[in-house]
Structure formats: structure tokens, C-alpha cells
């Protein structure tokens, strides 16, 4: 399979029914704008931000308590205000399809290792959200209060998120497999008023009781006024934490009709939720998103980018600690239903997710290159074991996509399939580059830059480059860019993270190549953030855990994204004098990372080193070491004159040579 080989062309009749072409027809009728093709539409969408985003607002009939004053006040980043003067509520738009849904129409098909596949209707969801939201109000929870969740991927977590945002409170969540330190590093920053916690979770057939971890977490969250206890593993188990409120008490509140519930309409700069993207220094970044910006972006991406609607059902395996959980639930904005699953993705069979997708009649299936690699090794051919007739779209994301990975779906799933490979980030809860239902699919290639996202590939001097690898930058503001980082005076860390290298231009931290037809290729991180199985990990999280061990003097971690969806994450450890990095110490390091952080934080290998390379300014040389491991010429990526100890690099250069020789065998 060669890169760029044509794999699929959309049927013209089917393309004609897409939301994208309906939008283009609407633009011609309502705005007098005609576009010959997608690229012409995309170019207009980034040139005329006011025209494009006002069209999204009108086309999707965004409900605001009052009209907005302006679509945006400036194109200067950061600090752009979007739809200033408007007052909206995100949850209202997520639930408004309840009014048109039939009594038995499903909004969630859900299962887990503790629950068989079941249905929840739109009306059941709406009723549950209004009851829970009203109970929260009765507790005194209101606009601006932070509510955090330590819950699995089940409908109750979605209910809680919608209830919290419906009353103007601010949502944030962490997956229950996260260790106490990882959770505290996130939640303590935002000083939550309420914590919603599950007693545990089941993974690969094993139950994990999280009560001890929850106690550790709560001990470091002094601002929590109310703890809501959800007995997930044992429904009969009473709340063991003094003063905790049983979930049932909030869920069984008074029934309120849709017309009688008062959503909290909030200003455009009011926080919706806080997501965390781990930094390479310091605590994880507490990214604040607003109701308005996220709403218009997700209306655009779910509608124009993914072509979701009431006849579609989306399934993407995720945990509640990943932004894809938020993106998955956003399918509700288009009236689509969602498949939720909590548990091991390949237990008791590697084909589990395919069977679940078929049983739930999913039309969109989320996968990663790593998942495809697992299917290949297991010899699984989905079309031979399950009914794939309803499947029409695959979201292939999480790491760079090879031509063979894209082609695997056409050979093993079905020939008439739209394989969409979006790439974006937690920072915007959206894709910079992704799919279009009216464009062809080429092997290994992301179809296009998404609408309204002014994405470029730049060289180090800030010049546009085509058909060569450059930095992924965004040269115009986008609505779902963060309002700010929480507790970041003067936006200092926000500016440093995204705008330091190119002032006024968003530098995302990915390598990208854009070809002549507008297709894109992502080549992994250009910074030192670790991408492991599609989840970004901050190296600082690993250092905080490892360096806390008395026998460890220093450490350095990198992660390579390999062809075909693989990853290689070695940890280099400098021990204190007189201590060897033996199997016992390796086991202690792994246990510390697994307990304090998560299983994803445990490296593939650990290697003893005499020195950790630092720059003269005191920064660990993670990016140069990763690039040397990937095959870059050392002198081109690491200046010895700028190092504290130039000789510290020698061991890593030799190690890289041995690693690459072994990898090619």
C-alpha cells in the first residue's frame, strides 16, 4: 500500500444528503455565497471568520437569551471574544432533541463489564438531568461552582455532566483508574465544591475498589462541601465516607417537565468545563472552555465534519479522563445516539468492541492505529464475524495513521466506508485536520483542514511550507480555543505554552505536512508531550512520581510514535550513588507510576544512565533525545555548546544506534 493511494470515493447521491452540502446550499440561498468545492468553502471559512461562524450559529439555530453584539471582537490571539453579549447554555442544546424524539427513541446504548447492553431514551435522559440538576441547586450549587467527578464511562456520568452544566456550574472529570496524586494534581488547582465519586470499577474481569484512593483525594481537596457517592461495584454498599450523599438521593429528586426547568444562561466567557492537558513542567494545564465557543465548534464538527444526525449512532471507546469522552457525548447536539462502554477493550475477546458495535447498531466506530495493530495480530476480520452493514463511518485517531492502517478497514470491514482521521487536541475539544463526507479517502492521508480552523505548516522562520514537514500552527483564532488556564495570572502559562515561539500565532506542538490537494499528514509531537495510545501524558507527571523514590536521583522519559500505531516509551534513570537499577527497583518504579498516575504512565523499558542531559537554562533535553532516537542527526537537533554537560549526550547517541539497529532486524 502506497501513501496517498485512492481508497474510497463518496457516492454522489449519498454526498448530496450530507449536512455539509445542505449547509453550502443554505449559504447560497441565504447569504448569496456559492462555492465550487470544499476547498473554496474552507478558504472562505478562515478568511471571513465573522461570515462563517455567524452562518454556523444561524444554520444550527443556536438559542441565546439575547442577541450577540459581534461574532468576534478581534483576530488577535490570545484574548479573542466570541459572540460577546450572547447568553446560552450548552446543556440545553445537548438535550433539545428530547422534544422531537419518540417515546422509545434511544439516546444511549450502554454496557460495561458489570452491566449488559441496555438502552436509555431521550426522555429518560432529560428527566434524569433535570432531577439531578435540581437536587444540586437544592444543595446550594450554582453558576461558577466547580463539580468534579471520579466516575467510569456510564450514563450516570453523562447525566451528572449535563446537570452540572445546565445550572451553570463547571464540570471536570478524571478516570477512576487514575491514582490519587494524578487526580489531586488536577482537581486541587480548581478548588471544587462538589465531588462525585464511584466506589470502583471493573477492568479485564478484576474489580478495583477505589475507596482508599478516594479518601486520599478528598483529604487534599479541602474546598469540597459535598461528596456524592455512587455505588457502582456494589449497589447495596452504603457510603463509607462520613457525610457523603448517596447518588440515589440526588437522582430521585422531583420530576420537572422540560418547559418548567430553568437553564442557567451564561455569558460567553463563563466556564463550561475544565479539561486537563498534561504539561512537561509543573502541574497539568487546567484548560477552561466556555459554553459559547465549545457549542458552535461542536455543532460544526459533529454536523459539517462528521455528518451526524438523528439516524446516526456514534461509538468511540474512551474513558472519562480523555477529551474524546466530551467529544463523543457531543453527538447529542445533532440528535444522534451514543454507545457507551466501560471496561477492557479486548476482554474477554479481542473482538469485543466489534461485537458491541454490531449489537448496538453503531453507524460510526472509533478506533486507533494501535487498535488496528491488535486486530491484525489477532487475525480478526470484522466483516466475517459481525454484521457491519449499518457502519458507514470510522473515526481513526489517537496517533499518526499509516497507509496500511487506513487500507485495513477497506479490506477487513467493508469497501464502502468513510474512514475519517481527525487530529486535534484537548485544548480545543476539536480537530484541526479531519474528514469531509464529500471528499475521497487516500491511504494514510487526513482528508483536509477543518472548516474555520486556519491551520498552516510553518518552517522555523514562520514561512508556509507545502509538501514538507513543518510545525502545525493556527494563524487565526477559533471559538473553542481556551478562555484561559485556571489560576494563571496574566495568562502567563497559556501564552508560554502556545504563543511563545510565534507571538500571536498558536503553535500546537505537532509536526504536519499539507499536500497540494489539501490533504494532511501528522507526524507526531514536535514538543516533549508524551502521546501514549492516543492519550497525552505530561513528562512532569512521571518525574514527580519517579523522583519521589529515594533511590532515584534523576530521570528522563520520551515517547516515540511508531508506524502502524505502535509506541515506544523508555525511561532513563540516574540512581543515587551505590544503588543499581535492578529488577527490584524497576518493579518499584513501575508500581509507583501505576499507583500515583495510571497504567499508561508505566514505561516500556527502563535504562540506567550516568547523566541526564540538560540545557544551559536547566531544561531536560527530551525533544532532542526523542528526535535522536527517531533517527535525526545528533548535531542538528542538539547543540553541545548549549548543554550543561556536553558529554552527557554520548550515551544516548550510542543507545539510539543500538535501538534503531534492533528495530530494523
SENU-229602 format. One line per field, with one value per residue (C-alpha): residue in three letters; x, y, z. Coordinates in steps of 0.2 Angstrom, whole numbers, padded with zeros to 4 digits, always signed. Each point is the difference from the previous one (the first is absolute). Example, Ala and Ser with C-alpha at 12.3 -4.5 7.8 and 13.67 -1.06 7.14 Angstrom:
2
r (ALA:SER) $
east (+0062:+0006) $
north (-0022:+0017) $
up (+0039:-0003) $
//
This chain:
665
r (UNK:UNK:UNK:UNK:UNK:UNK:UNK:UNK:UNK:UNK:UNK:UNK:UNK:UNK:UNK:UNK:UNK:UNK:UNK:UNK:UNK:UNK:UNK:UNK:UNK:UNK:UNK:UNK:UNK:UNK:UNK:UNK:UNK:UNK:UNK:UNK:UNK:UNK:UNK:UNK:UNK:UNK:UNK:UNK:UNK:UNK:UNK:UNK:UNK:UNK:UNK:UNK:UNK:UNK:UNK:UNK:UNK:UNK:UNK:UNK:UNK:UNK:UNK:UNK:UNK:UNK:UNK:UNK:UNK:UNK:UNK:UNK:UNK:UNK:UNK:UNK:UNK:UNK:UNK:UNK:UNK:UNK:UNK:UNK:UNK:UNK:UNK:UNK:UNK:UNK:UNK:UNK:UNK:UNK:UNK:UNK:UNK:UNK:UNK:UNK:UNK:UNK:UNK:UNK:UNK:UNK:UNK:UNK:UNK:UNK:UNK:UNK:UNK:UNK:UNK:UNK:UNK:UNK:UNK:UNK:UNK:UNK:UNK:UNK:UNK:UNK:UNK:UNK:UNK:UNK:UNK:UNK:UNK:UNK:UNK:UNK:UNK:UNK:UNK:UNK:UNK:UNK:UNK:UNK:UNK:UNK:UNK:UNK:UNK:UNK:UNK:UNK:UNK:UNK:UNK:UNK:UNK:UNK:UNK:UNK:UNK:UNK:UNK:UNK:UNK:UNK:UNK:UNK:UNK:UNK:UNK:UNK:UNK:UNK:UNK:UNK:UNK:UNK:UNK:UNK:UNK:UNK:UNK:UNK:UNK:UNK:UNK:UNK:UNK:UNK:UNK:UNK:UNK:UNK:UNK:UNK:UNK:UNK:UNK:UNK:UNK:UNK:UNK:UNK:UNK:UNK:UNK:UNK:UNK:UNK:UNK:UNK:UNK:UNK:UNK:UNK:UNK:UNK:UNK:UNK:UNK:UNK:UNK:UNK:UNK:UNK:UNK:UNK:UNK:UNK:UNK:UNK:UNK:UNK:UNK:UNK:UNK:UNK:UNK:UNK:UNK:UNK:UNK:UNK:UNK:UNK:UNK:UNK:UNK:UNK:UNK:UNK:UNK:UNK:UNK:UNK:UNK:UNK:UNK:UNK:UNK:UNK:UNK:UNK:UNK:UNK:UNK:UNK:UNK:UNK:UNK:UNK:UNK:UNK:UNK:UNK:UNK:UNK:UNK:UNK:UNK:UNK:UNK:UNK:UNK:UNK:UNK:UNK:UNK:UNK:UNK:UNK:UNK:UNK:UNK:UNK:UNK:UNK:UNK:UNK:UNK:UNK:UNK:UNK:UNK:UNK:UNK:UNK:UNK:UNK:UNK:UNK:UNK:UNK:UNK:UNK:UNK:UNK:UNK:UNK:UNK:UNK:UNK:UNK:UNK:UNK:UNK:UNK:UNK:UNK:UNK:UNK:UNK:UNK:UNK:UNK:UNK:UNK:UNK:UNK:UNK:UNK:UNK:UNK:UNK:UNK:UNK:UNK:UNK:UNK:UNK:UNK:UNK:UNK:UNK:UNK:UNK:UNK:UNK:UNK:UNK:UNK:UNK:UNK:UNK:UNK:UNK:UNK:UNK:UNK:UNK:UNK:UNK:UNK:UNK:UNK:UNK:UNK:UNK:UNK:UNK:UNK:UNK:UNK:UNK:UNK:UNK:UNK:UNK:UNK:UNK:UNK:UNK:UNK:UNK:UNK:UNK:UNK:UNK:UNK:UNK:UNK:UNK:UNK:UNK:UNK:UNK:UNK:UNK:UNK:UNK:UNK:UNK:UNK:UNK:UNK:UNK:UNK:UNK:UNK:UNK:UNK:UNK:UNK:UNK:UNK:UNK:UNK:UNK:UNK:UNK:UNK:UNK:UNK:UNK:UNK:UNK:UNK:UNK:UNK:UNK:UNK:UNK:UNK:UNK:UNK:UNK:UNK:UNK:UNK:UNK:UNK:UNK:UNK:UNK:UNK:UNK:UNK:UNK:UNK:UNK:UNK:UNK:UNK:UNK:UNK:UNK:UNK:UNK:UNK:UNK:UNK:UNK:UNK:UNK:UNK:UNK:UNK:UNK:UNK:UNK:UNK:UNK:UNK:UNK:UNK:UNK:UNK:UNK:UNK:UNK:UNK:UNK:UNK:UNK:UNK:UNK:UNK:UNK:UNK:UNK:UNK:UNK:UNK:UNK:UNK:UNK:UNK:UNK:UNK:UNK:UNK:UNK:UNK:UNK:UNK:UNK:UNK:UNK:UNK:UNK:UNK:UNK:UNK:UNK:UNK:UNK:UNK:UNK:UNK:UNK:UNK:UNK:UNK:UNK:UNK:UNK:UNK:UNK:UNK:UNK:UNK:UNK:UNK:UNK:UNK:UNK:UNK:UNK:UNK:UNK:UNK:UNK:UNK:UNK:UNK:UNK:UNK:UNK:UNK:UNK:UNK:UNK:UNK:UNK:UNK:UNK:UNK:UNK:UNK:UNK:UNK:UNK:UNK:UNK:UNK:UNK:UNK:UNK:UNK:UNK:UNK:UNK:UNK:UNK:UNK:UNK:UNK:UNK:UNK:UNK:UNK:UNK:UNK:UNK:UNK:UNK:UNK:UNK:UNK:UNK:UNK:UNK:UNK:UNK:UNK:UNK:UNK:UNK:UNK:UNK:UNK:UNK:UNK:UNK:UNK:UNK:UNK:UNK:UNK:UNK:UNK:UNK:UNK:UNK:UNK:UNK:UNK:UNK:UNK:UNK:UNK:UNK:UNK:UNK:UNK:UNK:UNK:UNK:UNK:UNK:UNK:UNK:UNK:UNK:UNK:UNK:UNK:UNK:UNK:UNK:UNK:UNK:UNK:UNK:UNK:UNK:UNK:UNK:UNK:UNK:UNK:UNK:UNK:UNK) $
east (+0000:+0007:-0002:-0014:-0008:-0018:-0011:-0017:-0011:-0017:-0015:-0007:-0018:+0005:+0011:-0014:-0010:+0014:-0001:+0015:-0008:-0017:+0011:+0008:-0018:-0006:+0015:-0005:-0018:+0002:+0016:+0003:+0016:+0004:+0015:+0006:+0008:+0005:+0016:-0008:-0012:+0015:+0010:-0015:-0003:+0017:+0000:-0017:-0001:-0015:-0009:+0003:-0003:-0016:-0006:+0004:-0010:-0015:+0000:+0000:-0013:+0010:-0011:+0006:-0009:+0005:+0008:+0019:+0008:+0014:+0006:+0018:+0008:+0017:+0011:+0014:+0005:-0002:-0014:-0013:-0018:-0013:-0018:+0001:-0016:-0009:-0006:-0002:+0001:+0009:-0010:-0016:+0006:+0006:-0018:-0011:-0003:-0009:-0015:-0001:+0005:-0012:-0004:+0011:+0014:+0017:+0013:+0012:+0004:+0011:+0009:+0015:+0009:-0013:-0016:-0007:-0005:-0015:-0009:-0004:-0012:+0001:-0015:+0009:+0016:-0009:-0010:+0015:+0010:-0013:-0002:+0018:+0003:-0014:+0007:+0017:-0009:-0008:+0017:+0005:+0010:-0001:+0009:+0019:+0001:+0012:-0007:+0012:-0003:+0010:-0012:+0001:-0007:-0019:-0016:+0000:+0016:-0008:-0015:+0011:+0009:-0015:-0008:+0015:+0001:-0019:+0001:+0016:+0012:+0016:+0004:+0017:+0003:+0013:+0000:-0001:+0016:+0010:+0010:-0003:+0015:-0005:-0018:+0005:+0013:-0015:-0015:+0009:+0004:-0018:-0007:-0015:-0016:-0007:+0008:-0010:+0009:-0003:+0005:+0011:+0000:+0003:+0013:+0005:-0011:+0008:-0008:+0009:-0006:+0004:-0006:+0018:+0005:-0016:+0004:+0018:-0007:-0013:+0013:+0008:-0015:-0005:-0013:-0011:-0017:-0009:+0005:-0012:+0003:-0005:+0001:+0005:+0008:-0012:-0017:-0004:+0015:-0004:+0012:+0015:+0005:-0007:-0013:+0000:-0017:-0006:-0002:-0018:-0005:+0005:-0006:-0017:-0004:-0017:-0005:+0000:-0007:+0011:-0009:+0001:+0019:+0010:+0017:+0013:+0004:+0018:+0011:+0012:+0015:-0008:+0009:-0009:+0013:+0018:+0011:+0017:+0015:+0015:+0015:+0018:+0004:-0010:-0018:-0012:-0007:-0018:-0008:-0016:-0013:-0015:-0019:+0000:+0016:-0001:-0018:+0002:+0016:-0008:-0016:+0012:+0011:-0014:-0011:+0011:+0015:-0008:-0017:-0009:-0019:-0015:+0003:+0018:+0008:+0018:+0011:+0018:+0009:+0005:+0002:-0007:+0018:+0002:-0007:-0007:-0013:-0006:+0001:-0010:-0014:-0001:-0008:-0016:+0001:-0006:-0013:+0011:+0001:+0016:+0007:+0009:+0011:+0011:+0012:+0015:-0001:+0005:-0006:-0006:+0003:+0011:-0016:-0010:-0002:-0006:-0013:-0006:-0001:-0010:-0012:-0002:-0002:+0013:+0002:+0016:+0014:+0015:+0017:+0018:+0015:+0005:-0017:+0003:+0017:-0008:-0014:+0014:+0010:-0016:-0005:-0017:-0010:-0016:-0010:+0001:-0005:-0013:-0013:+0008:-0014:-0005:+0018:+0003:+0014:+0016:+0008:+0019:+0010:+0012:+0016:+0007:-0008:+0009:-0006:-0002:-0010:-0013:+0000:-0004:-0017:-0004:+0006:-0006:-0016:-0008:+0004:-0013:+0006:+0005:+0016:+0002:+0017:-0002:+0014:-0002:+0002:-0007:+0004:-0014:-0011:+0000:+0010:+0012:+0001:-0013:-0013:-0013:-0014:+0001:+0019:+0009:+0011:+0018:+0011:+0008:-0006:-0012:-0012:+0001:+0002:-0017:-0011:+0003:+0017:+0014:+0013:+0017:+0017:+0014:+0019:+0010:+0000:-0019:-0002:-0014:+0007:-0009:+0004:+0013:-0001:-0002:-0007:-0019:-0006:-0016:+0001:-0018:-0010:-0013:-0015:+0004:+0018:+0001:-0007:+0015:+0009:-0007:+0010:+0012:+0003:+0002:-0002:+0019:+0000:-0013:+0011:+0016:-0008:-0008:+0007:+0018:+0008:-0011:-0008:-0018:-0001:-0005:+0014:-0008:+0015:-0003:+0010:-0011:+0001:-0013:+0000:-0005:-0018:-0003:+0003:+0010:+0012:+0004:+0017:-0002:+0005:+0013:+0001:+0003:-0018:-0001:-0014:-0003:-0015:-0008:+0000:+0013:+0010:+0011:+0018:-0002:-0012:+0012:+0014:-0010:-0003:+0017:+0010:-0009:+0009:+0015:+0011:-0003:+0010:-0007:-0009:-0005:-0014:-0005:-0013:+0002:-0015:+0004:-0008:-0015:-0006:+0013:+0009:+0017:+0002:+0017:+0004:+0018:+0004:+0015:+0001:+0008:+0018:+0001:-0017:-0002:-0015:-0004:-0017:-0005:+0002:-0008:-0015:-0001:+0000:-0013:-0011:+0002:-0005:-0015:-0006:+0003:-0004:-0007:+0005:+0003:+0014:+0010:+0015:+0004:+0018:+0011:+0018:+0014:+0009:+0015:-0007:-0016:+0003:-0005:+0001:+0010:-0017:-0004:-0013:+0001:+0004:-0015:-0004:+0018:+0002:-0017:+0005:+0017:-0009:-0011:+0016:+0004:+0018:+0006:+0009:-0015:-0012:+0011:+0013:+0014:+0005:-0017:+0001:+0005:+0010:+0004:+0006:-0017:-0006:+0012:-0009:-0017:+0008:+0007:-0016:-0010:+0012:-0003:-0019:-0002:+0011:-0011:-0016:+0005:+0004) $
north (+0000:+0017:+0016:+0010:-0014:+0003:-0012:+0007:+0013:+0005:-0004:+0016:-0004:-0003:+0015:+0011:-0004:+0005:+0014:+0008:+0002:+0005:+0014:+0005:+0001:+0011:+0011:+0003:+0003:+0010:+0009:+0000:-0010:-0013:-0012:-0011:-0013:-0004:+0009:+0016:-0001:-0003:+0014:+0012:-0007:+0005:+0017:+0006:-0006:+0011:-0007:-0018:-0001:+0011:-0012:-0015:+0009:+0003:-0017:-0009:+0012:+0003:+0006:+0015:+0010:+0016:+0004:+0000:+0017:-0006:-0017:+0004:+0016:-0002:-0013:+0002:-0015:-0003:+0009:+0000:+0001:-0010:+0005:+0012:+0005:-0016:-0011:-0019:-0016:-0015:-0013:+0007:-0003:-0018:-0004:+0009:-0015:-0007:+0010:-0008:-0018:-0014:-0007:-0015:+0008:-0004:+0013:-0013:-0018:-0004:-0015:-0004:-0014:+0001:+0003:-0008:+0011:+0011:+0015:+0017:+0011:+0019:+0003:-0011:+0010:+0017:-0005:-0006:+0016:+0011:-0010:+0000:+0018:+0005:-0010:+0009:+0017:-0006:-0003:+0018:-0004:+0014:+0009:-0001:-0013:-0014:-0018:-0014:-0018:-0016:-0011:-0014:+0002:-0003:+0009:+0007:+0009:+0008:+0005:+0008:+0010:+0006:+0005:+0009:+0010:+0003:+0010:+0010:-0009:-0006:-0018:-0010:-0018:-0013:-0019:-0011:-0010:+0016:+0000:+0012:+0011:+0002:+0005:+0012:+0008:+0004:+0003:+0010:+0014:+0004:-0001:-0011:+0002:-0017:-0017:-0014:-0016:-0019:-0013:-0009:-0007:-0017:-0003:-0016:-0010:+0008:+0011:+0016:+0007:+0019:+0004:+0002:+0011:+0010:+0004:+0005:+0012:+0008:+0002:+0013:+0008:+0011:+0010:-0014:+0003:-0015:-0018:-0009:-0019:-0012:-0018:-0007:-0017:-0004:+0009:-0005:+0008:+0015:+0015:-0003:+0018:+0010:+0013:-0007:+0001:-0015:+0002:-0006:+0015:+0012:-0011:-0002:+0018:+0007:-0002:+0016:+0002:+0007:+0016:+0003:-0002:+0015:-0001:+0012:+0011:+0006:+0012:-0005:+0001:-0011:-0017:-0016:-0013:-0001:-0013:-0005:-0001:-0006:+0012:-0005:+0012:+0003:-0005:-0006:+0015:+0004:+0005:+0010:-0001:+0011:-0005:+0011:-0005:-0018:+0000:+0007:-0010:-0017:+0005:+0002:-0015:-0012:+0006:+0007:-0011:-0017:+0001:-0006:+0001:-0008:-0016:-0002:-0009:+0004:-0012:+0005:-0010:+0013:+0003:+0015:+0008:+0002:+0015:-0013:-0004:+0018:-0001:-0016:+0007:+0015:-0011:+0004:+0017:-0007:-0012:-0015:-0014:-0005:-0017:+0000:-0014:-0001:-0014:-0009:+0003:-0018:-0011:-0013:+0000:+0012:+0002:+0006:+0018:-0006:-0011:+0014:+0012:-0013:-0003:+0018:+0003:+0014:+0010:+0008:-0010:+0008:-0009:+0004:-0007:-0009:-0009:-0005:-0007:-0011:-0006:-0004:-0010:-0009:-0004:+0008:+0004:+0010:-0003:-0019:+0000:+0014:+0009:+0016:+0006:+0015:+0006:+0015:+0010:-0004:+0013:-0005:+0010:+0000:-0001:+0002:-0011:-0010:-0005:-0018:+0005:+0009:-0014:-0013:+0006:-0001:-0018:-0006:+0010:+0006:+0008:+0014:+0009:+0018:-0002:+0017:+0004:+0015:+0008:+0014:+0002:+0001:+0019:+0003:-0016:-0001:-0005:+0012:-0013:-0013:-0007:+0006:-0011:+0007:-0003:-0016:-0010:-0003:-0013:+0008:+0017:+0011:+0007:+0019:+0014:+0003:+0014:+0016:-0006:+0010:-0014:+0002:-0009:+0012:-0002:+0007:+0017:+0001:-0003:-0011:-0016:-0013:-0018:+0001:-0003:+0016:+0006:-0001:+0018:+0009:+0018:+0006:-0003:-0014:+0001:-0015:+0005:+0001:+0015:-0001:-0012:-0001:+0010:+0007:+0018:+0011:-0016:-0002:-0019:+0000:+0012:-0010:-0016:+0005:+0017:+0001:-0006:+0010:+0015:+0002:-0017:-0017:-0013:-0016:-0012:-0012:-0003:+0002:-0001:+0007:-0006:+0009:-0007:+0006:-0017:-0001:-0012:+0001:-0006:+0001:+0012:+0014:+0004:-0012:-0005:-0018:-0008:-0018:-0010:+0017:+0007:+0015:-0002:+0014:-0006:+0011:-0013:-0014:+0010:+0005:-0019:-0007:+0013:-0002:-0017:+0002:-0011:+0011:+0015:+0006:-0007:+0004:-0007:+0001:-0008:-0005:-0002:-0015:-0005:-0010:+0008:-0007:+0010:-0001:+0008:-0002:+0007:+0005:-0001:+0007:-0008:+0006:-0005:-0018:-0005:-0011:+0000:-0018:-0009:+0004:+0019:-0002:-0008:+0014:+0013:-0008:-0003:+0019:+0006:-0012:+0005:+0019:+0002:-0014:-0015:+0010:+0009:-0016:+0000:-0013:-0002:+0008:+0003:+0005:+0016:+0010:+0017:+0008:+0013:+0018:+0016:+0015:+0007:-0015:-0009:-0019:-0004:-0011:+0006:-0002:-0017:-0005:+0006:-0009:-0016:+0003:+0001:+0019:+0005:+0004:+0016:+0007:-0002:+0003:+0013:-0006:+0018:+0003:-0015:+0000:-0016:-0003:-0017:-0005:-0002:-0014:-0014:+0004:+0001:-0017:-0007:+0008:-0010:-0016:+0003:+0004:-0015:-0011:+0007:-0003:-0019) $
up (+0000:-0005:+0009:-0009:-0009:-0004:+0011:+0000:-0009:+0007:-0010:-0007:+0005:+0018:+0000:-0005:+0016:+0011:+0012:-0008:-0017:+0008:+0009:-0017:-0008:+0015:-0002:-0018:+0004:+0015:-0002:-0019:+0002:-0013:+0002:-0013:+0011:+0018:-0001:-0006:+0015:+0012:-0006:+0002:+0018:+0006:-0010:+0006:+0017:+0004:-0015:+0003:+0019:-0001:-0014:+0012:+0014:-0012:-0009:+0016:+0008:+0016:+0014:+0010:+0013:-0009:-0017:-0001:-0003:-0012:-0006:+0006:+0006:-0007:-0009:+0012:+0010:+0014:+0007:-0014:+0006:-0009:-0001:+0014:+0007:-0003:+0014:-0003:+0008:-0007:+0009:-0007:-0018:+0004:+0006:-0012:-0011:+0015:-0006:-0017:+0005:+0000:+0017:-0003:-0009:+0007:+0004:+0009:-0004:+0015:+0008:+0010:+0008:+0014:-0011:-0015:-0015:+0004:-0007:+0007:-0009:-0004:+0012:+0014:-0002:+0000:+0016:+0009:-0004:+0006:+0016:+0004:-0005:+0011:+0015:-0003:+0001:+0016:+0007:-0004:-0015:-0013:-0015:+0002:+0013:-0006:+0001:-0003:-0004:+0003:-0010:-0014:-0017:+0004:-0003:+0018:-0004:-0015:+0010:+0013:-0013:-0008:+0016:+0006:-0016:+0000:+0016:-0005:+0011:-0007:-0004:+0001:+0000:+0003:-0005:+0015:-0005:+0004:+0016:+0014:-0004:-0018:+0005:+0014:-0012:-0011:+0012:+0013:-0012:-0003:+0018:-0003:+0011:-0004:-0004:-0008:+0002:-0004:+0012:-0013:-0017:-0009:-0013:-0009:+0013:+0015:+0012:+0006:+0017:+0000:+0017:+0007:-0015:+0002:+0018:-0005:-0013:+0011:+0013:-0011:-0007:+0015:-0010:-0003:+0009:-0007:-0005:-0010:+0001:-0014:+0004:-0017:+0005:+0014:-0001:+0018:+0007:+0011:-0001:+0011:+0000:+0014:-0006:-0018:-0010:-0008:-0019:+0001:+0011:-0014:-0014:+0008:+0002:-0006:-0018:-0010:-0018:-0013:-0001:+0018:+0002:+0000:-0008:+0006:-0015:+0002:-0009:-0013:+0012:+0013:+0002:-0006:+0005:+0005:-0010:+0004:-0012:+0009:-0001:-0001:+0015:+0015:+0003:-0014:-0010:+0006:-0016:+0002:-0015:-0001:-0004:-0016:-0008:+0003:-0006:-0017:-0003:+0004:-0010:-0015:+0003:+0004:-0014:-0014:+0004:+0006:-0008:+0015:+0002:+0008:-0011:+0006:+0015:+0005:+0010:+0005:+0014:+0013:+0018:+0009:+0002:-0018:-0011:-0012:+0014:-0002:-0019:+0000:+0010:-0011:-0013:+0009:-0007:-0017:+0008:-0003:+0013:+0009:+0005:+0017:+0006:+0016:+0001:-0008:-0019:-0004:+0015:-0001:-0019:-0011:-0011:+0015:-0007:-0017:+0008:+0010:-0015:-0009:+0014:+0003:-0019:+0000:-0016:+0005:+0008:+0009:-0001:+0001:-0010:+0016:+0000:-0019:+0004:+0014:-0013:-0012:+0013:+0005:-0018:+0003:-0016:+0006:-0015:+0002:+0018:+0002:-0010:-0006:-0011:+0010:+0002:-0012:+0009:+0009:+0011:+0000:+0012:+0015:-0009:-0018:-0013:-0012:-0018:+0006:+0015:-0011:-0013:+0013:+0002:-0018:-0001:+0017:+0004:-0016:-0017:+0001:+0016:+0004:+0010:+0009:+0009:+0011:+0010:+0012:+0018:+0018:-0001:-0013:+0002:-0019:-0015:-0009:-0015:-0003:-0012:-0012:-0006:-0018:-0002:-0005:+0012:-0004:+0009:+0015:-0004:+0011:-0012:+0003:+0012:+0009:-0003:+0010:+0006:-0009:+0001:-0008:-0001:+0004:+0000:+0014:-0007:-0001:-0019:-0007:-0007:-0011:-0003:+0014:+0018:+0011:+0016:+0002:+0003:+0000:-0006:+0004:+0016:+0002:+0011:+0011:+0004:+0019:+0009:+0011:+0012:+0017:+0013:-0013:+0004:-0016:-0010:+0002:-0002:-0014:-0010:+0003:-0005:-0017:-0005:+0006:-0016:-0012:+0009:-0005:-0008:+0008:-0001:+0004:+0003:-0015:-0016:-0015:-0019:-0012:-0018:-0015:+0000:+0018:+0008:+0016:+0009:+0019:+0005:+0019:+0013:-0003:+0018:+0015:+0004:+0001:-0012:+0007:-0008:-0005:+0017:+0003:+0016:+0007:+0004:+0016:+0007:-0002:+0007:+0016:+0003:-0004:+0008:+0016:+0002:+0011:-0011:-0016:-0002:-0017:-0015:-0018:-0010:-0019:-0011:-0018:-0011:-0011:-0017:+0001:+0016:+0012:+0014:+0008:+0017:+0009:+0016:+0004:+0018:+0010:+0017:+0015:+0003:+0006:-0007:-0016:-0011:+0003:-0003:+0018:-0003:-0017:+0008:+0013:-0013:-0010:+0015:+0005:-0017:-0001:+0017:+0000:-0018:-0011:-0009:-0016:+0009:+0002:-0012:-0013:+0006:+0014:-0003:+0012:-0005:+0008:-0005:-0005:-0014:+0004:-0009:+0007:+0005:+0010:-0011:-0003:-0018:-0003:-0018:-0006:+0008:-0008:-0017:+0001:+0004:-0015:-0011:-0001:-0001:+0018:-0005:-0009:+0015:+0015:+0002:+0011:+0003:+0008:+0012:+0018:-0003:-0018:+0003:+0007:-0017:-0006:+0009:-0008:-0017:+0002:+0007:-0015:-0012:+0009:+0001:-0018:-0005:+0011:-0007:-0018:+0003) $
//
